[in-house]
Protein backbone atom coordinates (compact mmCIF):
# COMPACT_ATOMS: atom_id res chain seq x y z
CA UNK A 1 0.00 0.00 0.00
CA UNK A 2 2.81 2.46 0.81
CA UNK A 3 4.08 2.50 -2.80
CA UNK A 4 0.58 3.12 -4.17
CA UNK A 5 -0.26 5.68 -1.50
CA UNK A 6 2.85 7.71 -2.21
CA UNK A 7 2.14 7.56 -5.93
CA UNK A 8 -1.51 8.45 -5.37
CA UNK A 9 -0.96 11.41 -3.06
CA UNK A 10 1.70 12.73 -5.40
CA UNK A 11 -0.61 12.14 -8.37
CA UNK A 12 -3.42 14.24 -6.89
CA UNK A 13 -0.90 17.02 -6.12
CA UNK A 14 -1.27 16.89 -2.37
CA UNK A 15 1.21 19.26 -0.65
CA UNK A 16 4.51 17.38 -0.61
CA UNK A 17 5.29 18.18 3.01
CA UNK A 18 2.31 16.11 4.18
CA UNK A 19 2.86 13.00 2.06
CA UNK A 20 5.50 11.09 4.11
CA UNK A 21 3.51 11.25 7.36
CA UNK A 22 0.26 10.27 5.64
CA UNK A 23 1.91 7.32 3.87
CA UNK A 24 3.46 6.11 7.14
CA UNK A 25 0.17 6.44 9.00
CA UNK A 26 -1.76 4.64 6.28
CA UNK A 27 0.68 1.73 6.46
CA UNK A 28 -0.11 1.42 10.16
CA UNK A 29 -3.83 1.54 9.47
CA UNK A 30 -3.53 -1.17 6.83
CA UNK A 31 -2.09 -3.55 9.42
CA UNK A 32 -5.59 -3.67 10.92
CA UNK A 33 -7.98 -6.12 9.34
CA UNK A 34 -10.82 -3.87 10.51
CA UNK A 35 -9.48 -1.01 8.40
CA UNK A 36 -9.16 -3.21 5.32
CA UNK A 37 -12.77 -4.29 5.91
CA UNK A 38 -13.84 -0.64 6.00
CA UNK A 39 -12.30 -0.13 2.55
CA UNK A 40 -14.20 -3.13 1.21
CA UNK A 41 -17.44 -1.86 2.70
CA UNK A 42 -16.91 1.58 1.20
CA UNK A 43 -16.30 0.07 -2.23
CA UNK A 44 -19.34 -2.19 -1.80
CA UNK A 45 -21.63 0.86 -1.76
CA UNK A 46 -22.24 0.74 1.94
CA UNK A 47 -22.70 4.52 1.70
CA UNK A 48 -25.85 4.57 3.79
CA UNK A 49 -23.55 3.71 6.67
CA UNK A 50 -20.76 6.14 5.76
CA UNK A 51 -20.86 7.81 9.18
CA UNK A 52 -20.41 4.40 10.77
CA UNK A 53 -17.41 3.69 8.52
CA UNK A 54 -15.83 7.06 9.29
CA UNK A 55 -16.33 6.61 13.02
CA UNK A 56 -14.65 3.20 12.87
CA UNK A 57 -11.71 4.67 10.93
CA UNK A 58 -11.36 7.40 13.57
CA UNK A 59 -11.24 4.77 16.33
CA UNK A 60 -8.33 3.07 14.56
CA UNK A 61 -6.61 6.43 14.19
CA UNK A 62 -6.89 7.06 17.92
CA UNK A 63 -4.31 4.32 18.49
CA UNK A 64 -1.75 6.49 16.67
CA UNK A 65 -2.83 9.92 17.84
CA UNK A 66 -4.40 10.77 14.50
CA UNK A 67 -7.12 13.39 14.33
CA UNK A 68 -10.47 11.98 13.10
CA UNK A 69 -10.30 14.23 10.01
CA UNK A 70 -6.96 12.65 9.12
CA UNK A 71 -8.34 9.14 9.61
CA UNK A 72 -11.38 9.98 7.50
CA UNK A 73 -9.16 11.23 4.70
CA UNK A 74 -6.99 8.10 4.81
CA UNK A 75 -9.98 5.78 4.54
CA UNK A 76 -10.97 7.44 1.29
CA UNK A 77 -7.39 7.68 0.02
CA UNK A 78 -6.86 3.97 0.71
CA UNK A 79 -10.00 3.16 -1.31
CA UNK A 80 -8.44 4.91 -4.30
CA UNK A 81 -6.41 1.77 -5.12
CA UNK A 82 -9.37 -0.60 -5.68
CA UNK A 83 -11.17 2.26 -7.44
CA UNK A 84 -8.36 2.54 -9.99
CA UNK A 85 -8.70 -1.18 -10.67
CA UNK A 86 -12.45 -0.68 -11.16
CA UNK A 87 -11.89 2.16 -13.63
CA UNK A 88 -9.57 -0.07 -15.63
CA UNK A 89 -12.02 -2.95 -15.50
CA UNK A 90 -14.84 -0.75 -16.82
CA UNK A 91 -12.65 0.93 -19.42
CA UNK A 92 -13.19 4.47 -18.11
CA UNK A 93 -10.49 6.98 -19.02
CA UNK A 94 -7.91 7.21 -16.22
CA UNK A 95 -7.76 10.98 -16.72
CA UNK A 96 -11.29 11.05 -15.30
CA UNK A 97 -10.12 8.93 -12.36
CA UNK A 98 -7.29 11.32 -11.49
CA UNK A 99 -9.43 14.40 -11.99
CA UNK A 100 -12.14 12.91 -9.77
CA UNK A 101 -9.71 11.87 -7.06
CA UNK A 102 -8.26 15.38 -6.91
CA UNK A 103 -11.39 16.25 -5.00
CA UNK A 104 -9.60 14.72 -2.02
CA UNK A 105 -6.93 17.38 -2.52
CA UNK A 106 -9.45 20.21 -2.65
CA UNK A 107 -11.13 18.96 0.52
CA UNK A 108 -7.70 18.53 2.13
CA UNK A 109 -6.90 22.19 1.40
CA UNK A 110 -10.26 23.24 2.85
CA UNK A 111 -9.53 21.31 6.04
CA UNK A 112 -6.09 22.89 6.37
CA UNK A 113 -7.48 26.34 5.65
CA UNK A 114 -10.32 26.09 8.15
CA UNK A 115 -8.86 23.94 10.92
CA UNK A 116 -5.13 23.57 10.14
CA UNK A 117 -5.61 19.80 10.26
CA UNK A 118 -4.37 17.50 7.46
CA UNK A 119 -7.45 15.56 6.42
CA UNK A 120 -11.07 16.18 5.51
CA UNK A 121 -13.98 17.45 7.60
CA UNK A 122 -16.51 16.47 4.91
CA UNK A 123 -15.38 12.90 4.21
CA UNK A 124 -18.99 11.72 3.98
CA UNK A 125 -19.02 13.54 0.62
CA UNK A 126 -16.71 11.11 -1.20
CA UNK A 127 -18.55 7.77 -1.56
CA UNK A 128 -20.23 8.53 -4.89
CA UNK A 129 -16.79 8.89 -6.44
CA UNK A 130 -15.93 5.39 -5.26
CA UNK A 131 -19.20 3.99 -6.51
CA UNK A 132 -18.51 5.54 -9.93
CA UNK A 133 -21.69 7.59 -9.95
CA UNK A 134 -19.99 11.00 -9.61
CA UNK A 135 -17.22 12.10 -11.97
CA UNK A 136 -15.02 15.15 -12.34
CA UNK A 137 -15.08 16.13 -16.01
CA UNK A 138 -12.83 19.11 -16.41
CA UNK A 139 -13.46 21.93 -13.94
CA UNK A 140 -16.80 20.60 -12.65
CA UNK A 141 -18.24 17.41 -11.17
CA UNK A 142 -21.33 15.68 -12.56
CA UNK A 143 -23.74 12.93 -11.57
CA UNK A 144 -27.25 11.74 -12.31
CA UNK A 145 -29.97 13.11 -10.07
CA UNK A 146 -33.72 13.81 -10.19
CA UNK A 147 -35.25 17.14 -11.14
CA UNK A 148 -36.16 19.01 -7.95
CA UNK A 149 -38.78 21.50 -9.12
CA UNK A 150 -42.40 21.10 -10.11
CA UNK A 151 -41.88 21.75 -13.80
CA UNK A 152 -39.76 23.51 -16.40
CA UNK A 153 -40.29 24.01 -20.11
CA UNK A 154 -37.96 25.61 -22.67
CA UNK A 155 -36.59 24.92 -26.13
CA UNK A 156 -38.97 22.01 -26.63
CA UNK A 157 -37.80 20.28 -23.43
CA UNK A 158 -40.25 19.60 -20.62
CA UNK A 159 -39.04 18.61 -17.16
CA UNK A 160 -41.14 17.56 -14.20
CA UNK A 161 -40.26 16.66 -10.65
CA UNK A 162 -38.41 13.34 -10.51
CA UNK A 163 -37.14 13.36 -14.09
CA UNK A 164 -33.58 12.23 -14.68
CA UNK A 165 -31.13 15.13 -15.08
CA UNK A 166 -27.39 15.72 -14.62
CA UNK A 167 -26.34 17.54 -11.48
CA UNK A 168 -23.31 19.84 -11.11
CA UNK A 169 -20.99 20.22 -8.13
CA UNK A 170 -18.33 22.91 -8.02
CA UNK A 171 -15.07 21.96 -6.26
CA UNK A 172 -12.92 24.70 -4.75
CA UNK A 173 -10.43 24.25 -7.57
CA UNK A 174 -9.66 27.83 -8.55
CA UNK A 175 -11.31 30.34 -10.90
CA UNK A 176 -14.63 29.33 -12.42
CA UNK A 177 -14.00 30.83 -15.84
CA UNK A 178 -16.36 30.69 -18.82
CA UNK A 179 -13.80 28.71 -20.83
CA UNK A 180 -13.39 26.08 -18.11
CA UNK A 181 -17.14 25.78 -17.62
CA UNK A 182 -17.94 25.32 -21.30
CA UNK A 183 -15.20 22.69 -21.55
CA UNK A 184 -16.74 20.85 -18.58
CA UNK A 185 -20.26 20.97 -20.04
CA UNK A 186 -18.98 19.53 -23.32
CA UNK A 187 -17.12 16.76 -21.51
CA UNK A 188 -20.24 15.94 -19.50
CA UNK A 189 -22.36 15.85 -22.66
CA UNK A 190 -20.03 13.32 -24.29
CA UNK A 191 -19.89 11.25 -21.10
CA UNK A 192 -23.63 11.15 -20.27
CA UNK A 193 -25.40 11.84 -23.58
CA UNK A 194 -26.27 8.20 -24.25
CA UNK A 195 -28.47 8.29 -21.14
CA UNK A 196 -30.86 10.85 -22.66
CA UNK A 197 -33.19 10.90 -25.64
CA UNK A 198 -32.85 13.67 -28.22
CA UNK A 199 -29.99 16.09 -28.66
CA UNK A 200 -30.36 18.14 -25.48
CA UNK A 201 -29.05 17.16 -22.06
CA UNK A 202 -30.64 18.81 -18.99
CA UNK A 203 -28.17 19.95 -16.34
CA UNK A 204 -29.07 21.37 -12.93
CA UNK A 205 -27.26 22.95 -10.03
CA UNK A 206 -28.42 23.92 -6.53
CA UNK A 207 -25.78 26.12 -4.93
CA UNK A 208 -25.07 29.25 -2.94
CA UNK A 209 -23.25 30.40 -6.08
CA UNK A 210 -26.61 30.74 -7.86
CA UNK A 211 -28.20 33.09 -5.33
CA UNK A 212 -29.95 35.69 -7.53
CA UNK A 213 -29.24 38.59 -5.15
CA UNK A 214 -25.56 38.30 -6.05
CA UNK A 215 -26.39 40.65 -8.92
CA UNK A 216 -27.08 43.34 -6.35
CA UNK A 217 -23.73 43.29 -4.59
CA UNK A 218 -21.01 41.30 -6.37
CA UNK A 219 -18.64 43.17 -8.70
CA UNK A 220 -19.54 43.04 -12.38
CA UNK A 221 -16.37 41.12 -13.28
CA UNK A 222 -17.18 38.29 -10.83
CA UNK A 223 -16.92 34.75 -12.20
CA UNK A 224 -19.87 33.93 -9.93
CA UNK A 225 -22.10 36.28 -11.93
CA UNK A 226 -20.78 34.77 -15.15
CA UNK A 227 -21.58 31.28 -13.83
CA UNK A 228 -25.08 32.42 -12.91
CA UNK A 229 -25.57 33.61 -16.48
CA UNK A 230 -25.25 29.99 -17.65
CA UNK A 231 -28.49 29.07 -15.88
CA UNK A 232 -32.17 29.72 -15.95
CA UNK A 233 -32.60 30.08 -12.17
CA UNK A 234 -36.06 28.81 -11.31
CA UNK A 235 -36.19 29.14 -7.53
CA UNK A 236 -34.21 30.52 -4.63
CA UNK A 237 -34.06 30.10 -0.88
CA UNK A 238 -32.92 32.70 1.61
CA UNK A 239 -31.34 32.44 5.03
CA UNK A 240 -32.10 34.67 7.99
CA UNK A 241 -30.90 38.27 7.52
CA UNK A 242 -27.19 38.54 8.26
CA UNK A 243 -26.70 34.74 8.30
CA UNK A 244 -24.43 32.91 5.84
CA UNK A 245 -24.26 29.13 6.17
CA UNK A 246 -21.56 28.87 3.51
CA UNK A 247 -19.38 31.55 5.11
CA UNK A 248 -16.44 29.17 5.45
CA UNK A 249 -16.30 28.82 1.67
CA UNK A 250 -15.58 32.53 1.42
CA UNK A 251 -13.82 33.37 4.68
CA UNK A 252 -11.99 30.14 5.57
CA UNK A 253 -10.97 29.71 9.21
CA UNK A 254 -12.18 33.21 10.12
CA UNK A 255 -15.76 32.09 9.46
CA UNK A 256 -15.75 30.38 12.87
CA UNK A 257 -15.10 33.74 14.56
CA UNK A 258 -17.34 36.83 14.96
CA UNK A 259 -18.07 38.67 11.72
CA UNK A 260 -15.94 41.64 12.73
CA UNK A 261 -12.89 39.37 12.39
CA UNK A 262 -13.66 38.25 8.85
CA UNK A 263 -11.00 39.37 6.34
CA UNK A 264 -11.71 41.90 3.60
CA UNK A 265 -8.72 41.15 1.38
CA UNK A 266 -10.65 40.13 -1.77
CA UNK A 267 -13.47 41.73 -3.72
CA UNK A 268 -15.72 38.74 -2.95
CA UNK A 269 -15.09 39.01 0.79
CA UNK A 270 -15.62 42.78 0.80
CA UNK A 271 -18.85 42.42 -1.16
CA UNK A 272 -20.25 39.74 1.15
CA UNK A 273 -19.30 41.60 4.30
CA UNK A 274 -20.96 44.77 3.05
CA UNK A 275 -24.13 42.84 2.20
CA UNK A 276 -24.32 40.94 5.49
CA UNK A 277 -23.44 43.94 7.65
CA UNK A 278 -26.37 45.73 6.05
CA UNK A 279 -28.62 42.99 7.44
CA UNK A 280 -29.23 41.41 4.04
CA UNK A 281 -29.80 37.65 3.67
CA UNK A 282 -27.54 35.14 1.97
CA UNK A 283 -29.12 32.27 0.09
CA UNK A 284 -28.96 29.82 -2.77
CA UNK A 285 -30.57 29.14 -6.11
CA UNK A 286 -31.64 26.20 -8.27
CA UNK A 287 -30.94 26.54 -11.96
CA UNK A 288 -31.25 24.65 -15.24
CA UNK A 289 -29.00 24.43 -18.31
CA UNK A 290 -30.17 22.81 -21.53
CA UNK A 291 -27.02 21.81 -23.39
CA UNK A 292 -26.80 20.55 -26.98
CA UNK A 293 -23.17 19.44 -26.90
CA UNK A 294 -21.74 22.81 -27.87
CA UNK A 295 -24.00 25.53 -26.52
CA UNK A 296 -26.42 26.40 -23.74
CA UNK A 297 -29.64 26.62 -25.73
CA UNK A 298 -31.84 28.12 -22.99
CA UNK A 299 -29.34 30.82 -22.04
CA UNK A 300 -30.96 34.17 -21.44
CA UNK A 301 -29.56 36.98 -23.59
Secondary structure, 3 states (H helix, E strand, C coil): CHHHHHHHHHHCCCCHHHHHHHHHHHHHHHCCHHHHHHHHHHHCCCHHHHHHHHHHHHHHHHCCCCCHHHHHHHHHHHCHHHHHHHHHHHCCCHHHHHHHHHHHHHHHHHHHHHHCCCCCCCHHHCHHHHCCCEEEECCEEEEEEECCCCEEEECCEEEECCCEEEEEECCCCCCCCHHHHHHHHHHHHHHHHHHCCCCCEEEEEEEHHHCCCHHHHCCCCCHHHHHHHCCEEEEEEECCCCCCCCHHHHHHHHHHCCHHHCCCCCHHHHHHHHHHHCCCCCEEEEEEEEECCCCECCCCC
